[in-house]
Amino acid sequence: EAAEDEADLEYVSEQLPRALDRALDGLGRVAAIVRAMKQFAHPDVAEKLPTDLNAAITTTLTIARNEYKHVADVVTELGTVPAVVCHPGEINQVLLNLIVNAAHAIEDAKTAGRPRGTIRVTSTHVGDEVIVRVADDGTGIPDAVREKIFEPFFTTKEIGRGTGQGLAIARNVVERHGGRLSFETEVGRGTTFELRLPTTTEAARVAA
């Protein structure tokens, strides 16, 4: 009886199931991140492969979660889209860059006194293209720098937060896949990046 009192078995029996549930939830998150990282990089893939962009978006959002979880909610509207023949690791990197940039834009707006923001990611199929849009309600891009954002080494971020390489590399990757990367923006309202990739190798060849 003394041992039971000292161990506080009633408290332990009440709290232990909750603790185990939290541990299982944590393990589930770790497993999801590990799976996402394996799918994300594709380090051994040298050839282009038919790729499900919706799955790529979901994987990339898992990888990038730490960048946006404190500043933004993510809303996805993923349509029924055909496979795109591409280097999946490279396209994942493009998506990652767009999502991280969106999170940073919202974070900058938040520090200016604005509330938690929203990153909206959509996918649609139009003609022979799959279109992915990554939209944020952050600061928007000022008129004076809009023509420069795809230039190598150009960045509006402070030292240590950006290299100015991300969007330049992203556009280069997309164009090498026969696609297009563009944006629409409004200062104080946010920015939408639009990624268009051809759905067939023939369409990619013609676009190139």
BELWONOR-V782853 format. One record per pair of residues at least 4 apart in sequence whose C-alpha atoms are under 7 Angstrom apart, sorted by the first residue. I is the first residue (numbers start at 1). GAP is how many residues later the second one is. D is the distance in Angstrom with one decimal. If there is no record, write none. Layout:
# BELWONOR-V782853
i:I gap:GAP d:D
i:I gap:GAP d:D
This chain:
# BELWONOR-V782853
i:1 gap:4 d:6.2
i:2 gap:4 d:6.1
i:3 gap:4 d:6.0
i:4 gap:4 d:5.9
i:4 gap:5 d:5.9
i:8 gap:4 d:6.4
i:9 gap:4 d:5.9
i:10 gap:4 d:6.3
i:11 gap:4 d:6.1
i:12 gap:4 d:5.6
i:15 gap:4 d:6.2
i:16 gap:4 d:6.1
i:17 gap:4 d:6.1
i:18 gap:4 d:6.3
i:19 gap:4 d:6.2
i:20 gap:4 d:6.1
i:21 gap:4 d:6.1
i:22 gap:4 d:6.1
i:23 gap:4 d:6.2
i:24 gap:4 d:6.1
i:25 gap:4 d:6.3
i:26 gap:4 d:6.3
i:27 gap:4 d:6.1
i:28 gap:4 d:6.2
i:29 gap:4 d:6.2
i:30 gap:4 d:6.2
i:31 gap:4 d:6.2
i:32 gap:4 d:6.1
i:33 gap:4 d:6.1
i:33 gap:29 d:6.5
i:33 gap:30 d:6.6
i:34 gap:4 d:6.3
i:35 gap:4 d:6.3
i:36 gap:4 d:5.8
i:36 gap:23 d:5.1
i:36 gap:26 d:6.6
i:36 gap:27 d:6.6
i:37 gap:4 d:6.5
i:37 gap:26 d:6.8
i:38 gap:4 d:6.9
i:40 gap:19 d:6.6
i:40 gap:20 d:6.9
i:40 gap:49 d:5.9
i:40 gap:52 d:6.2
i:41 gap:48 d:4.7
i:42 gap:46 d:6.8
i:42 gap:47 d:5.2
i:47 gap:40 d:6.6
i:48 gap:37 d:5.8
i:48 gap:38 d:4.5
i:48 gap:39 d:4.6
i:49 gap:36 d:5.0
i:49 gap:37 d:5.4
i:49 gap:38 d:6.3
i:50 gap:33 d:5.3
i:50 gap:34 d:5.2
i:50 gap:35 d:4.2
i:50 gap:36 d:6.5
i:51 gap:32 d:5.0
i:51 gap:33 d:5.1
i:51 gap:34 d:5.9
i:51 gap:35 d:6.6
i:51 gap:37 d:6.4
i:52 gap:4 d:6.4
i:52 gap:31 d:4.9
i:52 gap:32 d:6.6
i:53 gap:4 d:6.1
i:53 gap:30 d:7.0
i:54 gap:4 d:6.3
i:54 gap:24 d:6.4
i:55 gap:4 d:6.1
i:56 gap:4 d:6.0
i:56 gap:36 d:6.2
i:57 gap:4 d:6.1
i:58 gap:4 d:6.4
i:59 gap:4 d:6.4
i:60 gap:4 d:6.0
i:60 gap:32 d:6.4
i:60 gap:35 d:6.8
i:60 gap:36 d:5.9
i:61 gap:4 d:5.8
i:64 gap:4 d:7.0
i:64 gap:32 d:6.7
i:64 gap:36 d:6.9
i:65 gap:4 d:5.6
i:67 gap:33 d:6.3
i:67 gap:36 d:6.4
i:68 gap:4 d:5.4
i:68 gap:35 d:5.1
i:69 gap:4 d:6.9
i:71 gap:32 d:6.9
i:71 gap:35 d:6.7
i:71 gap:36 d:5.8
i:71 gap:45 d:5.4
i:71 gap:46 d:6.3
i:72 gap:31 d:6.8
i:72 gap:44 d:5.5
i:72 gap:45 d:4.5
i:72 gap:46 d:5.0
i:72 gap:47 d:6.4
i:73 gap:44 d:6.4
i:73 gap:45 d:4.8
i:73 gap:46 d:6.2
i:74 gap:44 d:5.8
i:74 gap:45 d:4.8
i:74 gap:46 d:5.8
i:75 gap:44 d:6.2
i:75 gap:45 d:4.7
i:75 gap:46 d:6.3
i:76 gap:44 d:5.8
i:76 gap:45 d:4.8
i:76 gap:46 d:5.7
i:77 gap:44 d:6.3
i:77 gap:45 d:4.6
i:77 gap:46 d:6.6
i:78 gap:44 d:5.2
i:78 gap:45 d:4.8
i:78 gap:46 d:7.0
i:79 gap:44 d:5.4
i:79 gap:45 d:5.2
i:80 gap:44 d:6.9
i:81 gap:43 d:6.2
i:81 gap:44 d:5.3
i:81 gap:49 d:6.6
i:82 gap:117 d:6.7
i:83 gap:116 d:6.4
i:84 gap:114 d:6.7
i:84 gap:115 d:4.7
i:84 gap:116 d:6.6
i:85 gap:114 d:6.7
i:85 gap:115 d:6.5
i:85 gap:116 d:6.5
i:86 gap:91 d:6.6
i:87 gap:4 d:6.5
i:88 gap:4 d:6.0
i:89 gap:4 d:6.3
i:90 gap:4 d:6.5
i:90 gap:83 d:6.9
i:91 gap:4 d:6.3
i:92 gap:4 d:6.1
i:93 gap:4 d:6.2
i:94 gap:4 d:6.4
i:94 gap:76 d:5.0
i:95 gap:4 d:6.2
i:96 gap:4 d:6.1
i:97 gap:4 d:6.0
i:97 gap:69 d:6.2
i:98 gap:4 d:6.2
i:98 gap:36 d:6.7
i:99 gap:4 d:6.3
i:99 gap:35 d:6.8
i:100 gap:4 d:6.2
i:101 gap:4 d:6.2
i:102 gap:4 d:6.3
i:102 gap:17 d:6.8
i:102 gap:34 d:5.4
i:103 gap:4 d:6.1
i:104 gap:4 d:6.1
i:105 gap:4 d:6.3
i:105 gap:33 d:4.7
i:105 gap:34 d:5.6
i:106 gap:4 d:6.1
i:106 gap:11 d:5.9
i:106 gap:30 d:6.8
i:106 gap:31 d:6.4
i:106 gap:32 d:4.0
i:106 gap:33 d:6.6
i:107 gap:4 d:6.3
i:108 gap:4 d:6.6
i:108 gap:31 d:6.7
i:109 gap:4 d:6.9
i:109 gap:5 d:5.7
i:109 gap:29 d:5.3
i:109 gap:30 d:5.2
i:110 gap:4 d:4.4
i:110 gap:5 d:5.7
i:110 gap:6 d:6.5
i:117 gap:20 d:6.1
i:118 gap:18 d:6.0
i:118 gap:19 d:6.2
i:119 gap:15 d:7.0
i:119 gap:16 d:5.6
i:119 gap:17 d:4.7
i:120 gap:14 d:5.8
i:120 gap:15 d:5.1
i:120 gap:16 d:6.5
i:121 gap:12 d:5.6
i:121 gap:13 d:4.7
i:121 gap:14 d:6.4
i:122 gap:10 d:5.6
i:122 gap:11 d:5.3
i:122 gap:12 d:6.8
i:123 gap:8 d:5.6
i:123 gap:9 d:4.5
i:123 gap:10 d:6.5
i:124 gap:6 d:5.8
i:124 gap:7 d:5.2
i:124 gap:8 d:6.7
i:125 gap:4 d:5.9
i:125 gap:5 d:4.6
i:125 gap:6 d:6.2
i:126 gap:4 d:6.4
i:128 gap:70 d:5.7
i:128 gap:71 d:5.5
i:129 gap:67 d:6.2
i:129 gap:68 d:5.4
i:129 gap:69 d:4.4
i:129 gap:70 d:5.3
i:130 gap:66 d:5.7
i:130 gap:67 d:5.4
i:130 gap:68 d:6.4
i:130 gap:69 d:6.4
i:131 gap:63 d:6.8
i:131 gap:64 d:5.7
i:131 gap:65 d:4.6
i:131 gap:66 d:6.7
i:132 gap:62 d:5.8
i:132 gap:63 d:5.1
i:132 gap:64 d:6.5
i:133 gap:59 d:6.5
i:133 gap:60 d:5.6
i:133 gap:61 d:4.5
i:133 gap:62 d:6.2
i:134 gap:58 d:5.6
i:134 gap:59 d:5.3
i:134 gap:60 d:6.6
i:135 gap:56 d:5.7
i:135 gap:57 d:4.0
i:135 gap:58 d:6.3
i:136 gap:54 d:5.3
i:136 gap:55 d:5.5
i:136 gap:56 d:6.4
i:137 gap:52 d:5.5
i:137 gap:53 d:4.0
i:137 gap:54 d:6.7
i:138 gap:50 d:6.8
i:138 gap:51 d:6.3
i:138 gap:52 d:4.5
i:139 gap:48 d:5.9
i:139 gap:49 d:4.8
i:139 gap:50 d:6.3
i:139 gap:51 d:5.4
i:140 gap:45 d:5.5
i:140 gap:46 d:5.2
i:140 gap:47 d:4.2
i:140 gap:48 d:5.5
i:140 gap:49 d:5.9
i:140 gap:50 d:4.2
i:140 gap:51 d:5.3
i:141 gap:5 d:6.3
i:141 gap:44 d:6.1
i:141 gap:45 d:6.7
i:141 gap:46 d:5.8
i:142 gap:4 d:6.5
i:142 gap:45 d:6.0
i:145 gap:4 d:6.5
i:148 gap:6 d:6.8
i:149 gap:5 d:6.3
i:149 gap:18 d:7.0
i:150 gap:17 d:5.4
i:150 gap:18 d:4.6
i:151 gap:17 d:5.6
i:152 gap:12 d:5.9
i:152 gap:13 d:5.3
i:152 gap:16 d:5.3
i:153 gap:10 d:6.0
i:153 gap:11 d:3.9
i:153 gap:12 d:5.3
i:154 gap:10 d:4.5
i:155 gap:7 d:6.5
i:155 gap:8 d:6.6
i:155 gap:9 d:4.5
i:157 gap:4 d:6.0
i:157 gap:5 d:5.5
i:158 gap:4 d:6.8
i:165 gap:4 d:6.0
i:166 gap:4 d:6.0
i:167 gap:4 d:6.0
i:168 gap:4 d:6.3
i:169 gap:4 d:6.1
i:170 gap:4 d:6.2
i:171 gap:4 d:6.1
i:171 gap:10 d:5.8
i:172 gap:4 d:6.1
i:173 gap:4 d:6.5
i:174 gap:4 d:6.6
i:174 gap:5 d:5.1
i:174 gap:6 d:5.9
i:174 gap:7 d:6.6
i:175 gap:4 d:4.9
i:175 gap:5 d:5.8
i:177 gap:27 d:6.3
i:178 gap:19 d:6.7
i:178 gap:20 d:6.7
i:178 gap:26 d:4.5
i:178 gap:27 d:6.7
i:178 gap:29 d:5.0
i:178 gap:30 d:4.9
i:179 gap:17 d:5.3
i:179 gap:18 d:4.4
i:179 gap:19 d:6.2
i:180 gap:15 d:6.0
i:180 gap:16 d:5.1
i:180 gap:17 d:6.8
i:181 gap:13 d:5.7
i:181 gap:14 d:4.7
i:181 gap:15 d:6.4
i:182 gap:11 d:5.8
i:182 gap:12 d:5.3
i:182 gap:13 d:6.8
i:183 gap:8 d:7.0
i:183 gap:9 d:5.5
i:183 gap:10 d:4.3
i:183 gap:11 d:5.8
i:184 gap:7 d:5.8
i:184 gap:8 d:5.3
i:184 gap:9 d:6.6
i:185 gap:5 d:5.8
i:185 gap:6 d:4.2
i:185 gap:7 d:6.3
i:186 gap:4 d:5.7
i:186 gap:5 d:6.5
i:198 gap:5 d:5.6
i:198 gap:6 d:5.5
i:199 gap:4 d:6.8
i:200 gap:4 d:6.3
i:201 gap:4 d:6.2
i:202 gap:4 d:6.2
i:203 gap:4 d:6.1
i:204 gap:4 d:6.1
